[in-house]
Amino acid sequence: MARSITHAKHYYQERSASSVSPALSPSLLSFEAFKQQLEALNQEQLRSLRNEINRKLDDGHTTLLTEEETKMISSLFS
C-alpha cells in the first residue's frame, strides 16, 4: 500500500511539473503559428480579416421564427 501511495505521489509530481510547461498538441502549435502570422498583418489587413470573421459568424445566425409566426404569436396575447 505504501508503494502505491509513493507511486501516486511521484505520478502527481510529474504531472504537476509537466503542467507548468505542457507539450503543445499539433493543433495548438498551428494556432500559435497562426497568431504569430496575425502580428505581421497591417491595420487594413486586420480590419479585412475581422470583417470576414464577423461575416462568417453572422452567417450562422438563423431566425427562429418567421415574421408571420411572430405576428400570430403576438395576436394570441393582444
N, C-alpha and C positions, 0 to 999 in steps of 0.2 A: 504494500500500500504506500509506504514511504517513497518507493521508487517511482510509482505513478504520479505522486504529488510533485516530486522533483522534476519528472519529465514534463508535467503540465506547466510548472513554473518556468522551465527552460523554454518551452514552446511559446509561452506568453511573452517572455522577454525577447525572443527572436521576432515575434510578430510586432511587438511594440517598437523595436529598433527599426524594423523594416517599414513601419508606418510613417516614420519620420521622413524617409526618402523612398517612397514607393516606386516600384518599377512601373513605367508607363506602358500602357497597352498600345498596340499599333494604332487604334482609332484615336486614342488620346494624343499620341505623337503627331498624327495627321492634323488634328485640331490645333495643337500647339504650333505646328508649322504654318497652318493657315492664319493663325493670329499674328504670327511674325510677318507674314506677307501683307496683312492689313496695315501694319505700321509703315510699310513702304508706299502706301497709296496717298495721293494728294487729296485735298479737300473736295474737289469736284468728283473724283472717283469714289470717295467715301459717300458723298451725297447720292450719287447714282446707285451705288450698292444698297444704301439704306432704302431708297425708293423701290428698288427691285424686291428687297426683302419684305417691305411693307405690302407691296402688291401681292406677293405670294401668300402672305399671312391673311390678307383680306379676301383672297380667293377662297379660302377655307371657310369663310363666314357664310352660313346659309340661313335663310329666313325660315323660321319655324312655322309661321302661319302666313297664308296669303292675305292680301288686303280684304278679300271677300270674307274669309274666315274670321278675321279680326272684327269686321263690321257686324257679322252675325252674332258673335260672342258679345259685343258691345250692346247690341239690341236686346239681348236677354236681360241685361241689367238696367235698361232705361225705363 
